[in-house]
Amino acid sequence: PTALGLAEMGAHWIHGPSPGNPVFRLATSYGLLGPEASQEENQQVEVRGHPPLPSVTYGSSGKVLSPTAVTEAHHLFDTLLDLARAFRGAKELPAPSVGQYLREQIARRVPALGGGQEDAQRLQLAILAACLKLECCISGTHSMDLVALEPFGEYISLPGLDCTFPGGYSSLPDRMLSALPEGTILLNKAVRTIQWRGSFFEEGDKAREFPVRVECEDGDAFLADHVIITVPLGFLKEHHQDFFQPPLPQWKAEAIRHLGFGTNNKIFLEFEKPFWDPQQQLLEVVWEDDSPLEEPSTNLEASWFKKLIGFVVLQPPDQHGHVLCGFIAGKESEYMETLSDEEVLDTMTHLLRTLTALPTPGAPTGNPHLPAPRRVLRSQWRSASYTRGSYSYVAVGSSGDDIDALSRPLPEDPKDPR
């Protein structure tokens, strides 16, 4: 908690809060969730990872876009995503990646988009481009061209209306830890190497032999029979060669290399008072000159902020204040991490003033003098040395088998897992 109320720098929602979800079951058993999460009907809603929030979509020309046009494009995109999930186990693939497959499908449908009218067609393409950026955030990737098509359907969204923890996500691990004896958990003990094929003895005790020795950066060492390693894949990609002694076998190292690991970051903006309507919970952003059929700009300095998909309004405002949480993925997100807080705040202010520049029918006049946010707070997951990104995806050239390989114990003797 900060003066901002509660800002989740990492995980935000329980996706698919229903009995099949172990996080939901634990959180419920500890009584950590709000009353609506326990409602039977909310546990049965199929949202497929996208809670249907009341939203408004701003175009880069400064006007609110037609909800009909937005719904039409979103509906088409959802249909195409469903098609993309149907290639599990297919021998013949129309494209190696989800991105290429979606683009081919969109290109085929261009003549019919927006009833064939040129302006409406262009707008449909721009909204579809925004849908692709959202999908990059969901997959934690720079581009859907990096996400493999065949295994894409292996990721299953459980039913349930996404919910948050009223006391913050950390209330869950805190409760889990409270059941453990005092002093069981050691924090700030960074590990340097794991020696997993030795025979080690405690000083002065030659009777008991340990196969594993964990050495910390501060020189302390721990002997063990078994070690469970849960560091992020981003860390493993950079350090597995020297982190393990002996080095990991080739099949394990290849799984680490082949799987994708990308960056998705949040940008929180706190306002004195809201410029959005109280019922709006999601402010979406569409760049009207964008098209999924054109190459995106590689000039990060000039256009990084165009990768931002929009902002979620933190709920409820009486707990959080008036706070927007923006999401941005990929190389643009990593570039954002290198900027100062002031630069990010200035860019976001400029962006919001651009989006709300023109009067919109039935809404207060958009305001070029929109007050700047009071404060900015953002995650920087790529820069975090023990994380090096946000989460994994099944990249082109990898498959679900790599996830299984990553979780298999070493050595490969089921009777003696180290």
N, C-alpha and C positions, 0 to 999 in steps of 0.2 A: 504493500500500500504506500502511496505517496500522497502529496496534496491533491494529486489528480484523482483521488479515490483509488480504484484498483485498475492497474494496467497489466494485462497478461503479455509478457514479452515473448513467451513461448506458446505452448498449446493454449487454445482459446475455448473451444467447444468440446463436449463429448458428442462425437458424430454417431448417430444411430443409437441413442440411449434406449435400449430394450434388453430383455433378459439374455439375449445371445452375446451381449457386450460385457466383458469382465470388468472394465473400468466402471461402467454403470452399476453393475451388481455390487462392487465394493463401495462405491460412493453412496449407494442407497442403504447398504447395511450400516454404514457409519452415520447416516442421516445428514449428509452434506449437501443435498440438493434441495431446490425450492419445491413447493407443493405441486406445481404443474408437471414436473418431471415424473412424478409418481402416478399421474393419471393414465389409466389403461389406454384411453383413445390416443393420447400423445405418443405412446410406445408403439402404436400400430401404423402411424402415418409413414408413408414411403416418401422421403424427400431426396433420396439418392445423393446425399452429401451437399444438397443445395436447399437450405431452409427458404421457403417462399416469403421473404421479408417485404413489407410494403416499401416500394422503392420509387425513386425518381431518376431519370437518366438525362444528364446534361451533355449537350453536344459542344464541340470546341468552338462553334460559332457564337456561343453565349446564350443559347436558348435550350429550353427543355424539349426533349424529343417526343414525338408522338408515341404514347404508350402502345398503340396498335402496332406501329412499325417495330417497336422494340420486342413486343411479345411474339410477333411473326418470326423475326430473326432468331430469337431464343428458342422458339419451338422447332425451327428447322435445325438449329445446331444440336439440340437434344436428340432429335431423330437421327442425325448423322453420327453422334456419339454412340447411340445404341447400335447402329450398324457396325461401328468400329469395334465394339465389344464382342462381336459375333464370330471373330476369327480364331478363337481358342482351338488349338489342335489342327488348324487348317494346314494342308500341305502346300497349297498354292496361295500366295498372298498378292493382292493387287498393288501393295506398296510396302516398303520395310517399316515405315513409321506411321504413327497416328496422324502427325501433321501433314505428311504428303497425301495420305488417304483422304483426309478431310478436305484438303485443297482441291484434289481432283474431283471430289463429289460436289464441292461448291462451284467450281468452274463449269461443270456440266449443267448446273441449275441456273447460271447467271441470266440467260434469256428470260426465264420465268420470274426472276426476283422482282419484287415491287410492281407486279402486274406489267412488267416490261417497260415501264416508264424510266427514263434515264436517271432522273434525280432520285427517284424512289429506289432504283436499283443500286445506285452509289451508296445511299444511306444503309440499305440492307447489308452491303459488303462491309461498311464501316462498323456496323454493330456486330457482324460475324467476326471481324478482326478483334473486337473487344472481348467476345466470347472465348477466342483462342488465348488471349492474355490471361483471362480468368482461369482457364484450364491449366495454364503454366503454373499459376499459384497453387492449384489443387494438386498437381503432380510434382511440384517442387522442382521445376526444370526451367532452363532458359528458353527452350523452344519445343513445341510438340513434335518437331522433326527429330528430336533425340529420343523420343519415347517409342518403344517397340510396339508394333501393331498386334502381332500374334498373342502375346500374353496380356494385352491391355484389359481384357474382360475378366482376368483372374481377381482383380480388386473388387471385392463385394462391399456395397454399402448396406449396412443393417437398417431395418426400419426404426423409426423413432424421430421425434422432432428435436433437432439439435438443441442442447441446453448448455448453460455455463454453470460454474460453481459460484454461488453467492459470496463465499468467503475466499475465492481465488482457487485456481487449480492446485496450488501447493498445499491446500488443506488436506488433499488426499494422501500424498506421501507423508505429510506430518502425522496424520492419524496412523498410518501403517508403521511408522517408526516408533510411535509412542508405545507400541506393544513389545518392543525389544528391550532387553536389559540395558541399563545405563552403560555408556562407553562402548557399545557394540559398533556404532558407526563412527568412523574416523573421517573428518572432512579436511580439505586442503592437504591431501596426501597424494600429490601427483606421482604417478608410476613412471619409472624410466624404462625398465625392461621386465619381461616375464620369461624366466628360464623354466621350460616345461618338460625337459627330458633329462633331469639330473638325478643325483641322489644326495640329498642335503640333510645335515644334522644340526639340531640345536647345540649351542656351545655346551660342552660337558655332558651331553647325553647321546651316546653312540647307539643306544638301543633302538631308537625310533627313527626310521628313515623317511624323508619326504621327497616326492618326485618333483615338486614345484617350488620355485623361489621367486618372490615378487620383490623387486628392488625399487625403492622410491627415489625421487629426485633429491630428497634431503638426506639420502644415505641410509635411511632405515630399510630393513628387509623383513619380509614375512615368509615363513615356510608354510606349505599347504599340501593337502592331498588333491584338492580340486580348486579350480579358479573359474568363476563365471565372468566373462568379459562382455560388457554392454556399452562399450564406447561407440560413438557415432561412426558410421561408415566413412564420413569425410576425414576423420582423424586417422582411421585405418589406411585410407588411400595414401596419405602422406607419410605415415610412420611405420607401417607394418614390417618393413624390411629390418629396421633396427629395434623395434618394440619387442619382438619375439626372438628368443634364442633357444634352439636353433630357429632359423627362419621358417615361416609357414610352408607346408608342402605346396607344390605348384597348383593343385586343384583349388586350394583355399585362396591362394594369392590371386588366381585368375577370377574367381567369383568377386573378390574385392575390386579388381580392376574393371571388370565388365559392367557391374551394376552402376546405375547413375546416381549421383548425389548433387542436388542443386540448392539454390538459395532462395528463400522466400522471406521477406522482411515486413515488419509493420512500422507504420509512421503514425504516431498519436498526435493529434492537434487539439489543444484545449482552448475553448472560446469563452469570452466573457458572457455572451448570450448567443443563442443559435441563429443562423441565417436561414436554416431549413425549417420546414413545417414540423410541428411536434409529432405527427403520425408517421413521418418518414424515418425508416430505419436503415435504409441503404441508399447511398448516393452513387450512382454509376456514372462512368465517364466514357464518352465515345469521341474519338478523333475523326471528324467527318471526312477527312481526305485519306483515311486508312483503307487498306484492302488486304485481305488475306492472300490475294494473288500477286501482291508485289513484295519485293524484298524490303524488310525493315531497315531503317537507318542504322549504320554502325557508329555514327557520331554520338557517343554516349554523353559527352559534355553538353551538347546542344539539345538532346532529346530524351535523356534518361527517364524523365518524369512521364513521358507518354506511355510507359509500360504500366503505370499505376492503374489498377482496374477500378478504383473508386474507394469509397469510405463506408464503413459500417458505423452507425451511431451507437455508442455504448449505452446499454440499458441497465437499470433505469437511471435517468438523468439525476434524480435526487440522491442517488448513491455516487455517481461518477462525475457530476457536473456536465457541462456541454462538451463532450469529447467525441471527435471523429477518429476512427482507426482505419488508415489506408493500408492496402496490401500491394506489394510489388515483388516480382520474381526475376530471376535470371541475372544476366551480366549488368543490366541497368540497376538492379537491386544491390549488386556488389559495388558498383560505382558509387551509389548513394552512400554506402558505408564510409567512403573515403572523404566525403564532404563534411564541413563543420555543421553544427546544429543551426547556426545562423543561415548558412547557405540553403539548408533543407527548408527551414522556415520561410525564407524569402521566396524560394521556388514554389512552395505549396501555396503561399499567399497569392502569388502571381497566377498560379494555375486556377485557384478558386475564383479569383476576380475575372479571369478570362471566361470561365464556365458560366458565370452569373451576370454577364455584362448586359444582356438584352432583356427588355421587359418580356414576361411570359404571360399568356392569357390566363386571367383569373388568379395570378400570383402577384405578390409585391414586386415592384420593379427590381430587376437584377441590379447589383450595385458595384460599380467600379471602385467605390470607396469602401468596399467590404472591409471591416476591421481585421487586422492581422491576428492570427492566433496568439494567445498569451504565451503559450509554451509549446515546445515540440519535444517528443521523446520517441526514440526509434530503436528497434532491435538491430544488431549488427552480427548476425549469425556466421557470416563468412569469415569475419575477423576473429571470432572467438577461437582461441588456439586449440581447445579440446573438442571442438565441434566441426568447424570449417565448412559450414553450410547448414541447411535446415533439415531436409529429409531425402530419403532415397526414392528412386523410381526404377522401373525395369527398362533399361536403355536398349536402343538398337544394338544387337550383338549379344544381348544377355537374355535370360529367361527366368521364370520362377524357380527353375532348378538351381540357379545361383543363390537365391535366397535360402533354399534348403541346404546348399553346400556351406553357406556362411554359418548356419546354425549347428552343423554337425560337429560333435566333439572330436578332440585330438587326444592321444593318438586314436587311430581308427579301430580301436578294440573296444567293443561295447561293454566289456567287463571291467575296463580300467580307464574310464574317461578322465583326462587331466583337466 
